[in-house]
Amino acid sequence: MKHKDNLIKMSEEKQAQMIAEANESTNKYNILIDEQKNLHERKKSLEIDLTDERKKSKYLEMEKVKLNDQKSEQAEQLEDTKKSLHAANKEAKKVNRTNRDIESENKRLVDAKYEAIQEKTVATNSVSALTREIEYLRKQADEDRGKLENLESKKEKFKQNIDMIQKKINDMEDASKADKQLIE
């Protein structure tokens, strides 16, 4: 019986071991089922992500095409702008050249104006000096005329005085002759 009991015990142990192994297998199976569910959900999630990424990729591809079109347009605009800038630079150079010419002409005219003003000032000063000189000479001439008139009047007085003296001398000589004739 012991043997039977041992066998039963062994069989019970084996059965317990088998049950434990079955439980472990069940647990592993359940874990694998859970992992399979998780993998299936992950697969669905990845498929959704893949679909989203494909949509994003298509969107980005369309955006890339738009950007390339914009880039082409911008390149054309840039080229046009460069041409316009080049033309504007040429025009600016012409304008600068014209401005320099005008400035030099203006400077020449200003210099000529100042030179003319200086010449005018010199001429005005000369005319003023000549006017003063003429006024001085007129004054001198008036003074000299006054002196001459004074001298003329003195000359006339002297002439009259000389004539009177001459007449008196003649009268005295006549009287002296008459006295000599009377004395004789």
C-alpha positions in Angstrom: 0.0 0.0 0.0 2.8 2.1 0.6 3.7 1.8 -2.9 0.2 2.6 -3.9 0.2 5.5 -1.6 3.5 6.6 -3.0 2.3 6.1 -6.4 -0.8 8.1 -5.6 1.3 10.7 -3.9 3.5 10.8 -6.9 0.7 10.9 -9.2 -0.9 13.6 -7.1 2.5 15.5 -7.1 2.7 14.9 -10.8 -0.8 16.0 -11.3 -0.1 19.1 -9.1 3.0 19.6 -11.1 1.1 19.2 -14.3 -1.6 21.4 -13.0 1.0 24.0 -12.1 2.6 23.5 -15.5 -0.9 23.8 -17.1 -1.6 26.9 -15.0 1.8 28.3 -16.0 1.0 27.4 -19.6 -2.4 29.0 -19.3 -0.7 32.1 -17.8 1.8 32.1 -20.6 -1.0 31.6 -23.1 -3.0 34.4 -21.5 0.2 36.6 -21.6 0.7 35.7 -25.2 -3.0 36.4 -25.9 -2.6 39.8 -24.2 0.6 40.4 -26.1 -1.1 39.4 -29.3 -4.0 41.8 -28.5 -1.5 44.5 -27.6 0.4 43.7 -30.8 -2.9 43.8 -32.8 -3.8 47.1 -31.2 -0.3 48.4 -31.8 -0.5 47.2 -35.4 -3.8 49.1 -35.8 -2.3 52.1 -34.1 0.7 51.8 -36.4 -1.5 51.4 -39.4 -3.4 54.5 -38.4 -0.1 56.3 -37.8 1.1 55.0 -41.2 -2.1 56.3 -42.8 -1.6 59.6 -41.0 2.0 59.7 -42.1 1.0 58.9 -45.7 -1.5 61.7 -45.5 1.2 64.0 -44.0 3.6 62.8 -46.7 1.1 63.6 -49.4 0.4 67.0 -47.8 4.1 67.6 -47.5 4.7 66.5 -51.1 2.0 69.0 -52.2 3.5 71.7 -50.0 6.9 70.8 -51.5 5.4 71.3 -55.0 3.8 74.6 -53.9 7.1 75.7 -52.4 9.0 74.7 -55.5 6.5 76.7 -57.5 6.8 79.6 -55.1 10.6 79.2 -55.3 10.4 79.4 -59.1 8.2 82.4 -58.9 10.5 84.0 -56.4 13.5 83.2 -58.5 11.8 84.9 -61.4 10.9 87.8 -59.2 14.4 87.9 -57.9 15.8 87.9 -61.4 13.3 90.7 -62.4 14.3 92.6 -59.2 18.0 92.2 -60.1 17.3 93.5 -63.6 15.3 96.4 -62.1 18.0 97.0 -59.6 20.6 97.0 -62.3 18.6 99.4 -64.4 17.9 101.6 -61.3 21.7 101.6 -60.5 22.4 102.6 -64.1 19.8 105.4 -63.8 21.2 106.4 -60.4 24.7 106.6 -61.9 23.3 108.8 -64.8 21.5 111.0 -62.2 24.6 111.2 -60.0 26.6 112.2 -63.1 24.0 114.8 -64.0 23.9 116.0 -60.4 27.7 116.3 -60.4 27.6 118.3 -63.7 24.8 120.5 -62.3 26.7 121.0 -59.0 29.9 121.9 -60.9 28.0 124.3 -63.1 26.2 125.7 -60.1 29.6 126.1 -58.3 31.0 127.8 -61.5 28.0 130.1 -61.6 28.2 130.9 -57.8 32.0 131.6 -58.2 31.2 133.8 -61.3 28.4 135.5 -59.2 30.8 136.2 -56.3 33.4 137.4 -58.7 30.9 139.7 -60.4 29.8 140.9 -56.9 33.4 141.6 -56.0 33.9 143.4 -59.3 30.7 145.4 -58.7 31.8 146.2 -55.2 35.2 147.3 -56.5 33.5 149.4 -59.3 31.0 150.8 -56.8 33.8 151.7 -54.4 35.7 153.2 -57.4 32.7 155.2 -58.4 32.2 156.3 -54.8 35.8 157.4 -54.6 35.6 159.2 -58.0 32.4 160.8 -56.8 34.1 162.0 -53.6 37.1 163.2 -55.7 34.7 165.0 -58.2 32.9 166.6 -55.2 36.2 167.6 -53.7 37.4 169.0 -57.1 34.0 170.9 -57.5 34.4 172.3 -54.0 38.0 173.2 -54.8 36.8 174.7 -58.1 34.1 176.6 -56.3 36.6 177.9 -53.7 39.1 178.7 -56.5 36.3 180.5 -58.5 35.4 182.4 -55.3 39.0 183.2 -54.8 39.3 184.3 -58.5 36.2 186.4 -58.3 37.6 187.9 -55.1 40.9 188.5 -56.8 39.1 189.9 -59.9 37.3 192.3 -57.6 40.5 193.2 -55.8 42.2 193.5 -59.2 39.4 195.9 -60.3 39.9 197.8 -57.1 43.6 197.9 -57.5 43.2 198.9 -61.2 40.8 201.6 -60.1 43.2 202.6 -57.4 46.1 202.5 -59.8 44.1 204.5 -62.3 43.3 207.0 -59.7 46.9 207.1 -58.5 48.0 207.4 -62.2 45.5 210.2 -62.7 46.7 211.9 -59.5 50.3 211.4 -60.7 49.4 212.8 -64.1 47.6 215.7 -62.4 50.5 216.2 -60.1 52.9 216.2 -63.1 50.6 218.5 -65.0 50.5 220.7 -61.9 54.2 220.4 -61.6 54.7 221.4 -65.2 52.3 224.2 -64.8 54.2 225.3 -61.7 57.4 225.1 -63.5 56.0 227.0 -66.4 54.8 229.6 -64.0 58.1 229.7 -62.3 59.9 230.1 -65.5 
